[in-house]
Amino acid sequence: EAGVAQSPRYKIIEKRQSVAFWCNPISGHATLYWYQQILGQGPKLLIQFQNNGVVDDSQLPKDRFSAERLKGVDSTLKIQPAKLEDSAVYLCASSRQGLVETQYFGPGTRLLVL
Amino acid sequence: AQSVTQLGSHVSVSEGALVLLRCNYSSSVPPYLFWYVQYPNQGLQLLLKYTSAATLVKGINGFEAEFKKSETSFHLTKPSAHMSDAAEYFCAVRGYGGSQGNLIFGKGTKLSVKP
């Protein structure tokens, strides 16, 4: 079974530029998550999708971050404009529906904002 | 609201020694608890999870954790450390209510293994 795929793996941009990340979850997984992991901290949820609907985006900075999951499969996360404090690893995870289901994580995209 | 606290941001053990990584949780409802491992430049991999069945949970790579409700703890142990265990370990609790389904992570504990 293929794992969660993410691209790009690394990205360096200047502040005020825009950037987009892509995630392809494990086939058949209805739930998709985007987490932000700042250096030295645990991952923090940004947004959670159930199929193509948003379940929780309470911690997403909506003035600059946006995310979509068209057709309930792939997802993109966009930052526009980026700030220095957005430097982090952005992790995508997917799971089957259910509270005890395991979340499987992709390798992440490491973003550096200069 | 749910939360987890990991005691010790860095733990160092000798190869062959006991590994003990501490995690305490706060939850107003019966918790679902998880331990994940993260190797450098990689995503997180599930080690084990507690879902209200047996209180002693066995995971991959020889790790296990014991759920202790009276102590609100879910410490991770391994009897004998191996060099390949060097990584960062995260304890997490499943969110409820508006954040139902997502994971709330601790700050992580970096494990070093000395030869």
Interface residues (C-beta under 8 A of the other chain):
Chain A: V4 T31 Y33 G40 Q41 G42 P43 K44 L45 Q48 V55 D56 S58 L91 A93 S95 L99 V100 T102 Q103 Y104 F105 G106 P107 G108 R110
Chain B: S9 Y32 Y36 N41 Q42 G43 L44 Q45 L46 K49 T51 F90 A92 R94 G95 G98 S99 Q100 G101 N102 L103 I104 F105 G106 K107 G108
